[in-house]
């Protein structure tokens, strides 16, 4: 376990704040949830064009539940189950970690940003992988950049974002399966 912790620390120090002010600004913008609104709006438009009315409503309800579950589960792990200090709060890393970004609290395992980004990416990948493959790939790349931004900014360890990406992907895949079930049961009768 000590080797894994050391690997996480070493990766953090390698990946944290290697850039200049412009790179810092880029990652601070990417990590802010409001910066993703144009992408979310476009994905909503794509779903609107692709799905029937009831299917769209089911998809939007599913996405809302998925993001809430992703965020709340990450908070449960961070603040109750694990309570691992964020890198900039870790006494053993004092003076070594550059904290470029704002943080949501004392504890960081696992990353809610990474979890939510990957939940949405997995959900949209399942929707778009055949009809809009390039867009699906862009959403996955966006999730990777959001996850990495947390390490770059010094507010999460690489292990935090990897676990967030894993949990988010599971939640996104499970949510898509739930959506498919609800669509089959409730989404048949109405057209646009």
C-alpha positions in Angstrom: 0.0 0.0 0.0 2.9 2.4 0.8 4.3 1.8 -2.8 0.9 2.7 -4.3 0.7 5.8 -2.2 4.3 6.8 -3.2 3.5 6.2 -6.9 0.4 8.4 -6.6 2.6 11.1 -5.0 5.3 10.8 -7.6 2.8 11.0 -10.5 1.1 14.0 -8.9 4.4 15.9 -8.6 5.2 15.0 -12.3 1.8 16.1 -13.6 1.1 19.1 -11.4 1.4 22.7 -12.7 4.1 22.3 -15.4 2.7 25.1 -17.4 2.6 28.9 -17.5 -0.2 31.4 -16.7 -2.0 30.6 -19.9 -2.0 26.9 -19.2 -3.1 27.6 -15.6 -6.0 29.7 -16.9 -7.0 27.0 -19.4 -7.2 24.3 -16.8 -9.0 26.6 -14.3 -11.6 27.3 -17.0 -11.9 23.6 -18.0 -12.4 22.5 -14.5 -15.2 25.0 -13.8 -18.6 23.3 -14.4 -20.1 26.4 -16.1 -17.5 26.2 -18.8 -19.1 23.0 -20.0 -22.5 24.6 -20.7 -21.9 25.0 -24.5 -21.0 21.3 -24.7 -24.0 20.4 -22.6 -26.3 22.6 -24.7 -25.0 21.0 -27.9 -25.5 17.5 -26.5 -29.0 18.4 -25.5 -29.7 19.6 -29.0 -28.3 16.3 -30.4 -30.5 14.3 -28.1 -33.5 16.5 -29.0 -32.9 15.8 -32.7 -32.3 12.1 -32.2 -35.0 11.0 -29.7 -38.7 11.0 -29.6 -40.3 13.3 -27.0 -40.9 10.6 -24.3 -37.4 9.2 -24.9 -35.9 12.7 -24.5 -37.7 13.2 -21.2 -36.6 9.8 -20.0 -33.0 10.6 -21.1 -33.0 14.0 -19.3 -34.4 12.5 -16.1 -31.8 9.7 -16.3 -29.0 12.2 -16.8 -30.2 14.3 -13.8 -30.3 11.2 -11.6 -27.0 10.0 -12.9 -25.1 13.3 -12.2 -26.7 13.6 -8.7 -25.7 10.0 -7.9 -22.2 10.6 -9.2 -21.7 13.7 -7.1 -23.3 12.3 -4.0 -21.4 9.0 -4.1 -18.1 11.0 -4.6 -19.0 13.1 -1.5 -19.8 10.0 0.5 -16.4 8.5 -0.3 -14.5 11.9 0.3 -16.1 13.0 3.5 -17.2 9.8 5.2 -15.7 6.6 3.9 -12.1 7.5 3.0 -11.2 11.0 4.2 -7.9 11.2 2.3 -6.4 14.7 2.4 -6.1 16.6 -0.8 -2.6 17.0 -2.1 -2.2 20.6 -1.0 -3.4 19.7 2.5 -1.0 16.7 2.8 1.8 17.5 5.3 4.3 15.2 3.5 3.8 17.2 0.3 4.0 20.7 1.8 5.9 23.0 -0.4 6.0 20.5 -3.3 2.5 20.7 -4.7 1.5 23.8 -6.6 -2.2 24.5 -5.9 -3.3 26.5 -8.9 -7.0 25.8 -8.6 -9.8 26.2 -6.1 -10.8 23.3 -4.0 -14.1 22.0 -2.7 -12.8 20.9 0.7 -10.3 19.1 2.8 -10.7 15.6 1.4 -10.3 14.4 -2.1 -10.8 10.7 -2.7 -12.3 10.4 -5.2 -12.8 13.2 -7.7 -16.4 14.2 -8.2 -15.4 16.2 -11.3 -13.9 13.1 -12.9 -16.8 11.0 -11.9 -19.5 13.3 -13.3 -17.5 14.0 -16.5 -17.0 10.2 -17.2 -20.6 9.4 -16.2 -21.8 11.8 -18.9 -19.2 10.6 -21.3 -20.1 6.9 -20.9 -23.8 7.7 -21.2 -23.3 9.8 -24.3 -20.9 7.2 -25.8 -23.6 4.6 -25.5 -26.0 7.0 -27.3 -23.7 8.3 -30.0 -21.1 5.6 -30.7 -22.9 4.5 -33.9 -24.7 7.6 -35.1 -22.2 10.4 -34.1 -19.0 8.7 -33.3 -16.8 11.8 -33.6 -18.9 13.7 -31.1 -18.8 10.7 -28.8 -15.0 10.7 -29.0 -15.0 14.4 -28.3 -17.1 13.9 -25.2 -14.7 11.2 -23.9 -11.7 13.5 -24.6 -13.4 16.3 -22.8 -13.9 14.0 -19.8 -10.2 13.1 -19.8 -9.2 16.8 -19.9 -11.6 17.6 -17.0 -10.2 14.7 -15.0 -6.6 15.7 -15.7 -7.3 19.3 -14.8 -7.8 18.3 -11.2 -4.3 16.9 -11.0 -2.7 19.8 -12.8 -4.4 22.2 -10.5 -3.1 20.3 -7.4 -6.5 19.5 -5.9 -6.5 15.7 -6.6 -4.1 12.9 -6.8 -4.0 10.8 -10.1 -5.5 7.9 -8.1 -8.4 10.2 -7.2 -9.2 11.0 -10.8 -8.7 7.4 -11.9 -11.2 6.1 -9.3 -13.5 9.0 -10.3 -13.2 8.0 -14.0 -13.9 4.4 -13.1 -16.9 5.1 -10.9 -18.3 7.6 -13.3 -18.0 5.2 -16.2 -19.8 2.5 -14.2 -22.5 5.0 -13.2 -22.8 6.2 -16.8 -23.1 2.7 -18.3 -25.6 1.7 -15.6 -27.6 4.8 -16.2 -27.7 4.1 -19.9 -29.0 0.6 -19.2 -31.6 2.1 -16.9 -32.5 4.6 -19.6 -32.8 1.7 -22.2 -35.1 -0.2 -19.8 -37.3 2.8 -19.1 -37.4 3.7 -22.8 -38.6 0.2 -23.7 -41.2 0.3 -21.0 -42.5 3.9 -21.2 -41.1 5.6 -24.4 -43.1 3.8 -27.2 -46.3 5.7 -27.8 -45.3 9.3 -28.6 -43.5 10.9 -31.5 -42.2 14.5 -31.8 
